[in-house]
C-alpha cells in the first residue's frame, strides 16, 4: 500500500476536535467509528490513513519517518524541529489553533511593562548575584529569544504542568508560555509585556521530505490533499453573487457589468439567459465571484446595471488550474 499517505493528526488534546472539524470542512473527513482507534480512513476520495497521535509527539514521528505528514502547532514544530531538514512545512497557516508564546511577569511588577524594563530587572538581578528564572515548556525558543534581545543572564526552569503558578510558588520569577485569550494569566495575577511575544502560532501541516521524494504515488496523494485544503481556504475568502438583469442582449449586460472590471469577478462575470414567461423582456442571470470585502460594492454595482433579486452564496471550494501550495512545496523539495 505504498500509495497510501499516513497523516498524523492530534488526539486527546485541545487540537483534536478543531483538526477533525477542519478536515471535514475541507471534504477530508476522518471516518473514525471507535474513539479508541489509533488509525482511520480519510474521506474525499484520497488514499490517506489518519494516524492519531499526541500533538507534541507528531514532530518526533515525522522526524523518524514513521508517518508521511502531520498536523500540529507551529510552536511545537519550531521548538522540536525548527532546524531539521527532513521535516518541511507544507502549509504554515491552516487557520485554527491560533495562540502566542509570550513572556508573562507578575502583575505586582508595576514598573515592568516592556521587554526593555525586563532587561533592566535582569541587570539588577545580576548585580545582586542571581539570574532571572524563567519557567517554560519551550526552552529552545525561549533561550534563543532572550539571548537575541540581550537578556543573557537567565536560567530556564522547564515544566510540564501549569506554569502560571510558578512565580507565586517561588520556583520561577516569570513564565514563557502559550497564551490564547489572557484569561488564565490574569486569573493567576500575571501580565504580558510589550515586545514579549516570542512566537505567533497556529496549526500547520508538515511533511517528511524523504518519504515523499522516495514515493511518487504518496506525493501525488499529498497533492490531492493540499489542493482540497487550498481550495477550501480560498473559497472562505470569497462570495458568489448572482443578480437577474433585464436587458436586450447578453452583450449589453456584459458591457454594463464590465464598466467596473474590479467588480466583474475573479475571472469575469458568468451570464446566462433565464426563462421567465412573466417578464416581457429578456432576463439574464449575472454571477460574479469576488472577495468578501467587495460584497457591498458589488451589490450596488449590479443594482446600477439593472440587477434585482440578488442572492449571495459562499462557495465550498475554489479550485485554480493548479495548486500553488503544492507547486511551492515541490519546488522546495527539488531545490533542496
C-alpha positions in Angstrom: 0.0 0.0 0.0 2.8 2.4 -0.9 0.3 4.9 -2.4 -1.4 5.3 1.0 -0.3 8.5 2.7 0.0 8.3 6.5 -1.1 11.6 8.1 -0.6 12.1 11.8 -3.5 14.1 13.5 -3.7 15.2 17.1 -5.6 13.1 19.6 -6.8 13.6 23.2 -6.0 17.3 23.4 -7.1 20.8 22.6 -6.2 20.3 18.9 -8.1 17.1 18.2 -11.6 18.5 17.7 -10.6 21.6 15.6 -8.4 19.5 13.4 -11.1 16.9 12.7 -13.6 19.7 12.1 -11.2 21.4 9.7 -10.5 18.3 7.7 -14.3 17.6 7.5 -14.9 21.2 6.3 -12.2 20.5 3.6 -14.1 17.4 2.4 -11.5 15.2 4.1 -13.5 13.9 7.0 -12.0 11.1 9.1 -14.2 8.1 9.4 -13.4 7.0 13.0 -16.0 4.6 14.2 -14.4 4.0 17.6 -12.7 6.8 19.6 -10.1 4.3 20.8 -9.0 3.7 17.2 -5.4 4.9 16.5 -5.9 5.0 12.8 -8.9 5.7 10.5 -9.5 6.2 6.8 -9.9 9.7 5.4 -12.8 10.7 3.1 -12.7 12.8 0.0 -11.6 10.0 -2.3 -7.9 10.3 -1.2 -5.8 7.3 -0.2 -5.0 8.7 3.3 -4.7 6.9 6.6 -5.2 9.2 9.6 -2.9 8.2 12.5 -3.9 9.6 15.9 -1.0 10.9 18.0 -0.5 13.4 20.7 0.2 16.8 19.1 3.5 17.0 21.0 4.6 13.6 19.6 3.9 14.3 15.9 7.2 16.1 15.2 9.1 13.1 16.5 7.1 10.7 14.4 7.8 12.8 11.4 11.5 13.1 12.1 11.8 9.3 12.4 9.9 8.8 9.2 7.1 6.8 10.8 4.4 9.0 9.0 4.4 11.0 5.8 2.8 14.1 7.2 1.2 15.5 10.2 -0.9 18.4 11.6 0.4 20.1 14.8 1.1 23.6 16.2 3.7 25.7 14.6 5.0 26.4 18.1 5.6 22.6 18.6 7.3 22.3 15.2 9.5 25.4 15.9 10.6 24.0 19.3 11.4 20.5 18.2 12.1 20.5 14.5 12.9 24.1 13.5 16.3 23.2 12.2 15.6 19.7 10.9 16.0 19.4 7.1 13.9 16.3 6.7 10.7 17.8 8.0 9.2 20.5 5.8 6.3 22.9 6.4 3.8 22.4 3.6 1.1 24.8 4.9 2.1 27.1 7.8 -1.4 28.7 8.3 -4.3 26.3 8.5 -6.3 29.0 10.2 -7.1 27.4 13.6 -5.4 26.8 17.0 -4.1 30.3 17.0 -2.0 31.3 20.0 1.1 33.1 21.0 4.2 32.1 23.0 4.7 35.1 25.3 6.6 36.2 28.3 4.4 37.0 31.4 5.5 38.7 34.6 3.8 39.2 37.9 1.2 42.0 38.0 3.0 43.2 41.1 5.9 44.2 38.9 4.3 47.6 38.3 7.4 49.1 36.7 7.8 46.3 34.2 5.6 46.7 31.1 8.1 46.3 28.2 10.9 44.0 27.2 13.4 46.8 28.0 12.0 47.1 31.5 12.6 43.3 31.9 16.2 43.8 30.7 16.7 46.3 33.5 15.3 43.9 36.1 17.7 41.2 34.7 20.6 43.6 35.1 19.5 44.3 38.7 19.3 40.6 39.5 22.8 40.1 38.1 24.2 42.9 40.3 22.7 41.0 43.3 24.4 37.8 42.2 21.4 36.0 40.8 19.8 35.3 37.4 16.2 35.8 36.1 14.4 32.4 36.4 12.0 31.7 33.5 9.6 28.7 33.7 8.7 27.3 30.2 7.9 24.3 28.2 9.8 25.8 25.2 13.4 26.0 26.3 14.9 26.3 22.8 12.7 29.1 21.6 12.8 31.0 24.8 16.6 30.8 25.2 17.1 32.0 21.6 14.6 34.9 22.1 16.2 36.0 25.4 19.7 35.9 24.0 18.7 37.7 20.9 17.3 40.5 23.0 20.2 40.9 25.3 18.8 39.0 28.3 21.8 36.7 28.6 21.7 36.5 32.4 18.8 34.0 32.9 18.1 30.4 33.8 15.3 28.3 32.4 13.1 26.2 34.6 11.5 23.5 32.4 8.0 22.4 33.4 5.3 20.2 32.0 2.2 21.2 34.0 0.5 24.6 34.7 3.3 27.1 34.6 1.2 30.1 35.7 1.6 29.1 39.4 5.4 29.1 39.2 6.0 32.8 40.2 3.6 32.6 43.2 5.2 29.3 44.4 8.6 30.9 44.1 10.4 28.5 41.8 10.5 31.0 38.9 10.3 34.7 38.5 8.4 34.9 35.2 7.0 32.4 32.7 7.1 31.9 29.0 4.0 30.0 27.9 1.3 29.7 25.3 -1.4 32.4 25.5 -4.7 32.5 23.7 -7.1 34.9 25.5 -5.1 36.0 28.5 -7.8 34.8 30.9 -5.6 32.2 32.6 -2.7 34.7 33.0 -5.0 37.3 34.6 -6.5 34.7 36.9 -3.0 33.9 38.2 -2.0 37.6 38.5 0.3 37.6 35.5 0.6 40.1 32.7 2.2 40.2 29.2 4.7 42.8 28.3 5.2 44.9 25.2 7.8 43.2 23.0 7.5 40.0 24.9 5.8 37.9 22.1 8.3 35.1 21.3 6.3 33.4 18.5 2.9 33.6 16.8 1.5 30.1 16.2 -1.4 28.3 14.6 -2.0 24.8 13.2 0.3 23.8 10.3 0.7 20.8 8.0 4.2 19.2 8.0 5.6 16.5 5.7 8.6 14.2 5.7 10.9 15.0 2.8 12.4 11.6 2.4 9.2 9.6 2.5 7.6 11.8 -0.2 10.6 12.1 -2.6 11.0 8.3 -2.5 7.3 7.7 -3.4 5.8 9.4 -6.4 2.4 7.8 -5.5 2.4 9.3 -2.0 3.5 12.6 -3.3 0.5 12.6 -5.7 -1.8 11.7 -2.9 -0.4 14.7 -0.9 -1.1 16.9 -3.9 -4.8 15.9 -3.8 -4.9 16.7 -0.1 -3.2 20.0 -0.4 -5.5 21.0 -3.3 -8.6 20.3 -1.3 -7.3 22.3 1.6 -6.2 25.2 -0.6 -9.5 25.3 -2.5 -11.5 25.4 0.7 -9.3 28.1 2.2 -9.6 30.2 -0.9 -13.3 29.7 -1.0 -13.6 31.0 2.6 -12.4 34.4 1.4 -14.9 34.8 -1.5 -18.6 35.1 -2.2 -20.6 34.2 -5.2 -23.2 37.0 -6.1 -26.0 36.4 -8.6 -28.4 39.1 -9.9 -31.2 38.9 -12.5 -30.9 41.7 -15.0 -33.4 42.7 -17.7 -31.7 43.6 -21.0 -31.9 43.4 -24.7 -28.9 41.1 -25.1 -26.2 39.2 -23.2 -23.6 41.6 -24.7 -25.2 44.7 -23.3 -25.3 43.1 -19.8 -21.7 42.2 -20.1 -20.8 45.7 -21.2 -22.6 47.2 -18.2 -21.0 44.8 -15.7 -17.5 45.3 -17.1 -17.6 49.0 -16.6 -16.3 48.2 -13.2 -13.7 45.5 -14.0 -12.7 45.3 -10.4 -16.2 44.2 -9.5 -16.7 41.9 -12.5 -15.5 38.7 -10.8 -12.2 36.9 -10.4 -12.4 35.7 -14.0 -15.1 38.0 -15.3 -18.9 37.6 -15.0 -20.8 34.5 -15.9 -24.0 35.4 -17.8 -26.8 33.0 -18.7 -30.3 33.6 -20.0 -33.2 33.0 -17.6 -36.5 31.6 -18.9 -39.2 33.7 -17.3 -42.6 33.8 -19.1 -43.9 36.5 -16.8 -41.3 39.1 -18.0 -41.9 40.7 -21.4 -38.2 41.4 -22.0 -35.2 39.1 -21.7 -33.7 38.3 -18.3 -30.1 37.3 -17.7 -28.6 35.8 -14.6 -25.2 37.5 -13.8 -22.9 35.8 -11.4 -19.6 37.2 -10.1 -17.1 35.6 -7.7 -15.4 38.2 -5.6 -13.5 38.7 -2.2 -16.0 39.1 0.6 -14.7 42.6 1.3 -16.1 43.7 -2.0 -19.7 42.4 -1.4 -21.2 45.8 -0.7 -19.7 47.5 -3.7 -20.6 44.6 -6.0 -24.2 44.6 -4.8 -24.6 48.3 -5.6 -22.9 47.9 -9.0 -25.2 45.0 -10.0 -28.2 47.1 -9.0 -26.9 50.0 -11.1 -26.7 47.6 -14.0 -30.4 46.8 -13.5 -30.0 43.8 -11.3 -32.7 42.6 -9.0 -33.3 39.6 -6.8 -29.7 39.5 -5.8 -28.5 36.3 -4.0 -25.2 35.7 -2.2 -23.7 32.3 -1.6 -20.5 31.0 0.0 -18.7 28.5 -2.3 -17.3 25.4 -0.6 -14.2 25.3 -2.8 -12.4 27.5 -5.3 -10.0 25.4 -7.4 -7.4 27.1 -9.6 -5.7 25.4 -12.6 -3.0 24.1 -10.2 -2.4 24.0 -6.5 0.1 26.8 -5.8 0.8 25.4 -2.3 1.8 22.0 -3.9 3.9 23.7 -6.6 5.8 25.7 -3.9 6.4 22.6 -1.9 7.5 20.6 -4.9 9.9 23.4 -5.9 11.3 23.4 -2.4 11.8 19.6 -2.4 13.6 19.7 -5.8 15.7 22.7 -4.8 16.9 21.2 -1.6 
